[in-house]
Amino acid sequence: MKKPKPIAEIASTGRFLPDNVVTNDDLAERMDTSDEWIRTRTGIRERRIAPPEMGAAELGARAARVAMERAAVEPGEVDLIIVSTATPDRWLPSTACDMQALLGCSNALAFDVMAACTGHMYGLSMAEGYIASGRGEVALVVAAEKMSAILDWEDRTTAVLFGDGGGAAVLKPANGSGRGILSSHLQSDGNLAELLYRPGGGAVDPLSQSVLDEGRHLLKMQGREIFKNAVRSMAEACDIALKKAGWTALDVDLLVPHQANIRIIEATAKYAGIPMDKVFVNVDRYGNMSSATVPIALDEAIEEGRAGPDANILTVAFGAGLTWGAMTIRM
Ligand code: UT7
């Protein structure tokens, strides 16, 4: 198979995590759970929780500033801002527009993408298409999630799993060296929406006292069903993305998976034939930050020297929608 030629490359990345660390023991003080249960079932030890006044726009803007500085991109040079978030600061306007104002990127167009945990990959793929069309050269792709704001803190089956954070990437046209996005496979299945969703508070069941009293505006998840679908879909997506890139598992230097549960990560790596020493894991420190997990993990991997120049990265994610996808990138 002919090897694909990249159109866009990741020029830089950045991340921001709030300072406040909440451990499993902290949670066990306020709900019927334990460090042992959370660690053995999920791999999570602690997560970061943003202060009340800090929303997704701020979490993402802080990550974006780091990425922009590393790529030596001035705010006025950014052509496109795509923000992935399942926790917009407000319903109107988009969090991307709020973030644009914070960053001073006055020449950009900005919009949100809502694909839950897979959102960063959707954003990267859309930015790649935008660059391919020749309409712009500098894209800021950000994922920012304040999951703590949409959790039911009385529900131990979801509250222990998530955390807050922001991750960012600057995308530019590939320079012909072979670095960049080589392949992607993105998919969704709206028939399974109710496995992971927020039932109320939208236009069909607008915010009301009954929505608030019953917590219909908060996240609900059928964990076991999501688990099964995640493992199957991520395995399939990895296969397809690898094949499109003309790679096998042996070509992968690092797998950067969505960080929801260490057991899902291990099952995905096993299926893909990638040993765990080539898998990036930080779910223990941050929990599931929805779409922010992939860019934050990639940024940490780069900082640790595990995703340096010319490293072959396979990234994969799964989330509400359902949505899922995988991407191969030469750094
Ligand atoms: O980002 C993408 C979306 N999210 C995911 O990918 C998450 C996918 N799902 C999962 O990671 C796992 O299904 C969970 C971690 C959510 C749950 O693990 P599980 O092994 O599937 O546990 P379970 O739901 O089958 O529950 C086992 C038991 C239940 O008790 P009984 O019915 O056996 O008596 C639960 O009530 O564990 C109980 N349980 C807890 N116990 C202590 C559920 N949550 C907790 C908790 N602490 N926090």
Residues whose N, C-alpha, C, O or C-beta is under 5 A from the ligand:
A	BS01	UT7	D32 T33 S34 W37 R41 T42 C117 R156 T157 V160 G223 R224 I226 F227 A230 A260 N261 N288 F318 G319
